[in-house]
Amino acid sequence: MKKKKVLIIIFISVIIFSIKLFCGVYIHDEFAGKHFFIKYRPILKWTFYSPLGQSDKKIEELSKEEQIEQKYFNEFVLDQGLSR
């Protein structure tokens, strides 16, 4: 009985980890709504947002952390045809 519980816990953990790898949420860069999506490749990042939004700023004007966040947003959201 104890072995069965351990196997169930492991199975559920693998499912949750797989969902975290292949699914995500992005915050729309214009309307600020949250949208669930399936990632085209696995990555541990869950929430994606655009530090630039709809502003006229350039990516070079952002901090290093914001530049990385914008690149992830571009790769996983804009380049995949989401957030139109």
VMD Tcl script that builds the backbone (N, CA, C; Angstrom):
set m [mol new atoms 252]
animate dup $m
set s [atomselect $m all]
$s set {name element resname resid chain x y z} {
  {N N MET 1 A 0.824 -1.189 0.000}
  {CA C MET 1 A 0.000 0.000 0.000}
  {C C MET 1 A 0.872 1.258 0.000}
  {N N LYS 2 A 1.932 1.265 0.817}
  {CA C LYS 2 A 2.823 2.410 0.901}
  {C C LYS 2 A 3.557 2.614 -0.426}
  {N N LYS 3 A 3.935 1.526 -1.087}
  {CA C LYS 3 A 4.618 1.601 -2.369}
  {C C LYS 3 A 3.718 2.229 -3.430}
  {N N LYS 4 A 2.432 1.925 -3.359}
  {CA C LYS 4 A 1.469 2.470 -4.309}
  {C C LYS 4 A 1.341 3.982 -4.130}
  {N N LYS 5 A 1.325 4.453 -2.884}
  {CA C LYS 5 A 1.232 5.891 -2.612}
  {C C LYS 5 A 2.459 6.626 -3.136}
  {N N VAL 6 A 3.625 6.034 -2.949}
  {CA C VAL 6 A 4.859 6.639 -3.432}
  {C C VAL 6 A 4.830 6.739 -4.956}
  {N N LEU 7 A 4.383 5.700 -5.628}
  {CA C LEU 7 A 4.300 5.719 -7.086}
  {C C LEU 7 A 3.308 6.769 -7.579}
  {N N ILE 8 A 2.210 6.927 -6.892}
  {CA C ILE 8 A 1.220 7.944 -7.260}
  {C C ILE 8 A 1.806 9.343 -7.087}
  {N N ILE 9 A 2.518 9.565 -5.997}
  {CA C ILE 9 A 3.141 10.872 -5.755}
  {C C ILE 9 A 4.194 11.166 -6.819}
  {N N ILE 10 A 4.986 10.178 -7.171}
  {CA C ILE 10 A 5.990 10.366 -8.221}
  {C C ILE 10 A 5.325 10.661 -9.556}
  {N N PHE 11 A 4.274 9.938 -9.881}
  {CA C PHE 11 A 3.556 10.145 -11.140}
  {C C PHE 11 A 2.970 11.554 -11.212}
  {N N ILE 12 A 2.347 12.002 -10.146}
  {CA C ILE 12 A 1.763 13.348 -10.110}
  {C C ILE 12 A 2.856 14.403 -10.220}
  {N N SER 13 A 3.985 14.181 -9.565}
  {CA C SER 13 A 5.094 15.127 -9.631}
  {C C SER 13 A 5.645 15.248 -11.052}
  {N N VAL 14 A 5.752 14.133 -11.743}
  {CA C VAL 14 A 6.236 14.152 -13.128}
  {C C VAL 14 A 5.255 14.899 -14.030}
  {N N ILE 15 A 3.977 14.697 -13.819}
  {CA C ILE 15 A 2.956 15.410 -14.605}
  {C C ILE 15 A 3.054 16.914 -14.371}
  {N N ILE 16 A 3.148 17.336 -13.128}
  {CA C ILE 16 A 3.236 18.761 -12.798}
  {C C ILE 16 A 4.506 19.367 -13.386}
  {N N PHE 17 A 5.621 18.665 -13.267}
  {CA C PHE 17 A 6.881 19.165 -13.827}
  {C C PHE 17 A 6.794 19.278 -15.347}
  {N N SER 18 A 6.165 18.324 -16.002}
  {CA C SER 18 A 6.002 18.377 -17.457}
  {C C SER 18 A 5.143 19.557 -17.877}
  {N N ILE 19 A 4.095 19.818 -17.118}
  {CA C ILE 19 A 3.242 20.972 -17.421}
  {C C ILE 19 A 4.039 22.256 -17.272}
  {N N LYS 20 A 4.844 22.349 -16.223}
  {CA C LYS 20 A 5.665 23.545 -16.014}
  {C C LYS 20 A 6.664 23.731 -17.152}
  {N N LEU 21 A 7.210 22.644 -17.676}
  {CA C LEU 21 A 8.181 22.743 -18.765}
  {C C LEU 21 A 7.551 23.180 -20.085}
  {N N PHE 22 A 6.374 22.668 -20.397}
  {CA C PHE 22 A 5.800 22.861 -21.726}
  {C C PHE 22 A 4.621 23.830 -21.787}
  {N N CYS 23 A 4.212 24.404 -20.682}
  {CA C CYS 23 A 3.109 25.365 -20.676}
  {C C CYS 23 A 3.570 26.649 -19.996}
  {N N GLY 24 A 2.865 27.722 -20.273}
  {CA C GLY 24 A 3.219 28.994 -19.669}
  {C C GLY 24 A 2.056 29.967 -19.737}
  {N N VAL 25 A 2.293 31.129 -19.156}
  {CA C VAL 25 A 1.317 32.215 -19.159}
  {C C VAL 25 A 2.050 33.464 -19.624}
  {N N TYR 26 A 1.443 34.185 -20.577}
  {CA C TYR 26 A 2.034 35.460 -20.955}
  {C C TYR 26 A 1.045 36.581 -20.656}
  {N N ILE 27 A 1.606 37.729 -20.332}
  {CA C ILE 27 A 0.814 38.927 -20.063}
  {C C ILE 27 A 0.837 39.744 -21.347}
  {N N HIS 28 A -0.340 39.967 -21.913}
  {CA C HIS 28 A -0.453 40.671 -23.180}
  {C C HIS 28 A 0.204 42.043 -23.061}
  {N N ASP 29 A 1.021 42.401 -24.040}
  {CA C ASP 29 A 1.793 43.635 -23.948}
  {C C ASP 29 A 0.970 44.901 -24.139}
  {N N GLU 30 A -0.256 44.799 -24.623}
  {CA C GLU 30 A -1.087 45.989 -24.791}
  {C C GLU 30 A -2.249 46.020 -23.803}
  {N N PHE 31 A -2.924 44.909 -23.623}
  {CA C PHE 31 A -4.143 44.900 -22.819}
  {C C PHE 31 A -3.949 44.338 -21.415}
  {N N ALA 32 A -2.775 43.828 -21.101}
  {CA C ALA 32 A -2.400 43.321 -19.775}
  {C C ALA 32 A -3.226 42.121 -19.315}
  {N N GLY 33 A -3.852 41.418 -20.224}
  {CA C GLY 33 A -4.569 40.201 -19.866}
  {C C GLY 33 A -3.613 39.017 -19.823}
  {N N LYS 34 A -3.908 38.052 -18.974}
  {CA C LYS 34 A -3.073 36.850 -18.871}
  {C C LYS 34 A -3.645 35.761 -19.772}
  {N N HIS 35 A -2.753 35.104 -20.520}
  {CA C HIS 35 A -3.165 34.072 -21.461}
  {C C HIS 35 A -2.294 32.834 -21.297}
  {N N PHE 36 A -2.941 31.686 -21.242}
  {CA C PHE 36 A -2.252 30.400 -21.146}
  {C C PHE 36 A -1.813 29.985 -22.543}
  {N N PHE 37 A -0.615 29.404 -22.668}
  {CA C PHE 37 A -0.157 28.911 -23.966}
  {C C PHE 37 A 0.767 27.717 -23.780}
  {N N ILE 38 A 0.997 27.003 -24.876}
  {CA C ILE 38 A 1.894 25.856 -24.877}
  {C C ILE 38 A 3.192 26.294 -25.542}
  {N N LYS 39 A 4.313 26.070 -24.866}
  {CA C LYS 39 A 5.623 26.484 -25.371}
  {C C LYS 39 A 6.081 25.524 -26.475}
  {N N TYR 40 A 6.841 26.045 -27.405}
  {CA C TYR 40 A 7.324 25.194 -28.503}
  {C C TYR 40 A 8.554 24.389 -28.103}
  {N N ARG 41 A 9.209 24.772 -27.000}
  {CA C ARG 41 A 10.324 23.995 -26.461}
  {C C ARG 41 A 10.294 24.105 -24.941}
  {N N PRO 42 A 10.841 23.120 -24.244}
  {CA C PRO 42 A 10.772 23.142 -22.786}
  {C C PRO 42 A 11.705 24.186 -22.169}
  {N N ILE 43 A 11.184 24.895 -21.178}
  {CA C ILE 43 A 11.942 25.865 -20.405}
  {C C ILE 43 A 11.225 26.006 -19.065}
  {N N LEU 44 A 11.966 26.212 -17.995}
  {CA C LEU 44 A 11.352 26.278 -16.672}
  {C C LEU 44 A 10.588 27.585 -16.416}
  {N N LYS 45 A 10.799 28.583 -17.225}
  {CA C LYS 45 A 10.105 29.867 -17.046}
  {C C LYS 45 A 8.607 29.672 -17.251}
  {N N TRP 46 A 7.790 30.249 -16.361}
  {CA C TRP 46 A 6.333 30.082 -16.419}
  {C C TRP 46 A 5.644 31.337 -16.938}
  {N N THR 47 A 6.013 32.513 -16.418}
  {CA C THR 47 A 5.338 33.764 -16.778}
  {C C THR 47 A 6.224 34.592 -17.708}
  {N N PHE 48 A 5.644 35.059 -18.800}
  {CA C PHE 48 A 6.347 35.870 -19.780}
  {C C PHE 48 A 5.649 37.217 -19.886}
  {N N TYR 49 A 6.439 38.291 -19.888}
  {CA C TYR 49 A 5.878 39.627 -20.070}
  {C C TYR 49 A 6.864 40.469 -20.855}
  {N N SER 50 A 6.378 41.559 -21.426}
  {CA C SER 50 A 7.213 42.443 -22.234}
  {C C SER 50 A 7.517 43.714 -21.453}
  {N N PRO 51 A 8.768 43.937 -21.052}
  {CA C PRO 51 A 9.127 45.187 -20.378}
  {C C PRO 51 A 8.933 46.406 -21.288}
  {N N LEU 52 A 9.044 46.217 -22.594}
  {CA C LEU 52 A 8.837 47.319 -23.525}
  {C C LEU 52 A 7.358 47.655 -23.689}
  {N N GLY 53 A 6.532 46.633 -23.688}
  {CA C GLY 53 A 5.109 46.856 -23.920}
  {C C GLY 53 A 4.891 47.454 -25.293}
  {N N GLN 54 A 4.079 48.484 -25.371}
  {CA C GLN 54 A 3.808 49.159 -26.633}
  {C C GLN 54 A 4.527 50.504 -26.716}
  {N N SER 55 A 5.559 50.688 -25.897}
  {CA C SER 55 A 6.293 51.957 -25.889}
  {C C SER 55 A 7.227 52.045 -27.094}
  {N N ASP 56 A 7.799 53.232 -27.280}
  {CA C ASP 56 A 8.728 53.468 -28.387}
  {C C ASP 56 A 10.182 53.252 -27.978}
  {N N LYS 57 A 10.408 52.740 -26.782}
  {CA C LYS 57 A 11.768 52.493 -26.316}
  {C C LYS 57 A 12.417 51.387 -27.143}
  {N N LYS 58 A 13.725 51.372 -27.131}
  {CA C LYS 58 A 14.474 50.315 -27.808}
  {C C LYS 58 A 14.991 49.345 -26.758}
  {N N ILE 59 A 15.270 48.121 -27.179}
  {CA C ILE 59 A 15.711 47.078 -26.242}
  {C C ILE 59 A 17.047 47.457 -25.592}
  {N N GLU 60 A 17.863 48.254 -26.273}
  {CA C GLU 60 A 19.153 48.666 -25.729}
  {C C GLU 60 A 18.996 49.580 -24.516}
  {N N GLU 61 A 17.848 50.243 -24.379}
  {CA C GLU 61 A 17.603 51.167 -23.272}
  {C C GLU 61 A 17.180 50.448 -21.982}
  {N N LEU 62 A 16.934 49.152 -22.070}
  {CA C LEU 62 A 16.496 48.386 -20.902}
  {C C LEU 62 A 17.693 47.874 -20.108}
  {N N SER 63 A 17.451 47.517 -18.847}
  {CA C SER 63 A 18.496 46.887 -18.043}
  {C C SER 63 A 18.754 45.480 -18.582}
  {N N LYS 64 A 19.837 44.863 -18.144}
  {CA C LYS 64 A 20.181 43.517 -18.626}
  {C C LYS 64 A 19.066 42.513 -18.328}
  {N N GLU 65 A 18.490 42.576 -17.116}
  {CA C GLU 65 A 17.411 41.656 -16.754}
  {C C GLU 65 A 16.188 41.864 -17.636}
  {N N GLU 66 A 15.852 43.133 -17.900}
  {CA C GLU 66 A 14.699 43.429 -18.753}
  {C C GLU 66 A 14.962 43.025 -20.202}
  {N N GLN 67 A 16.212 43.150 -20.653}
  {CA C GLN 67 A 16.544 42.713 -22.009}
  {C C GLN 67 A 16.349 41.211 -22.157}
  {N N ILE 68 A 16.776 40.459 -21.146}
  {CA C ILE 68 A 16.592 39.006 -21.172}
  {C C ILE 68 A 15.107 38.666 -21.179}
  {N N GLU 69 A 14.329 39.347 -20.346}
  {CA C GLU 69 A 12.880 39.109 -20.294}
  {C C GLU 69 A 12.229 39.430 -21.637}
  {N N GLN 70 A 12.647 40.520 -22.267}
  {CA C GLN 70 A 12.086 40.897 -23.565}
  {C C GLN 70 A 12.443 39.872 -24.631}
  {N N LYS 71 A 13.665 39.342 -24.582}
  {CA C LYS 71 A 14.065 38.319 -25.554}
  {C C LYS 71 A 13.237 37.052 -25.390}
  {N N TYR 72 A 12.991 36.642 -24.134}
  {CA C TYR 72 A 12.118 35.484 -23.900}
  {C C TYR 72 A 10.710 35.761 -24.420}
  {N N PHE 73 A 10.184 36.956 -24.163}
  {CA C PHE 73 A 8.845 37.310 -24.632}
  {C C PHE 73 A 8.795 37.262 -26.161}
  {N N ASN 74 A 9.815 37.817 -26.803}
  {CA C ASN 74 A 9.848 37.800 -28.266}
  {C C ASN 74 A 9.908 36.373 -28.807}
  {N N GLU 75 A 10.762 35.547 -28.195}
  {CA C GLU 75 A 10.946 34.176 -28.685}
  {C C GLU 75 A 9.707 33.313 -28.484}
  {N N PHE 76 A 9.109 33.364 -27.299}
  {CA C PHE 76 A 8.028 32.441 -26.980}
  {C C PHE 76 A 6.637 32.985 -27.300}
  {N N VAL 77 A 6.481 34.292 -27.387}
  {CA C VAL 77 A 5.154 34.852 -27.598}
  {C C VAL 77 A 5.046 35.504 -28.984}
  {N N LEU 78 A 5.837 36.530 -29.229}
  {CA C LEU 78 A 5.694 37.266 -30.501}
  {C C LEU 78 A 6.079 36.420 -31.707}
  {N N ASP 79 A 7.208 35.728 -31.634}
  {CA C ASP 79 A 7.661 34.921 -32.776}
  {C C ASP 79 A 6.748 33.729 -33.056}
  {N N GLN 80 A 5.942 33.339 -32.102}
  {CA C GLN 80 A 5.018 32.212 -32.287}
  {C C GLN 80 A 3.625 32.690 -32.726}
  {N N GLY 81 A 3.476 33.997 -32.937}
  {CA C GLY 81 A 2.200 34.525 -33.427}
  {C C GLY 81 A 1.185 34.808 -32.342}
  {N N LEU 82 A 1.596 34.823 -31.092}
  {CA C LEU 82 A 0.686 35.149 -29.994}
  {C C LEU 82 A 0.753 36.644 -29.729}
  {N N SER 83 A -0.113 37.145 -28.874}
  {CA C SER 83 A -0.134 38.555 -28.464}
  {C C SER 83 A -0.308 39.497 -29.647}
  {N N ARG 84 A -1.251 39.181 -30.513}
  {CA C ARG 84 A -1.532 40.062 -31.663}
  {C C ARG 84 A -2.559 41.075 -31.303}
}
mol reanalyze $m
mol bondsrecalc $m
mol representation Tube
mol addrep $m
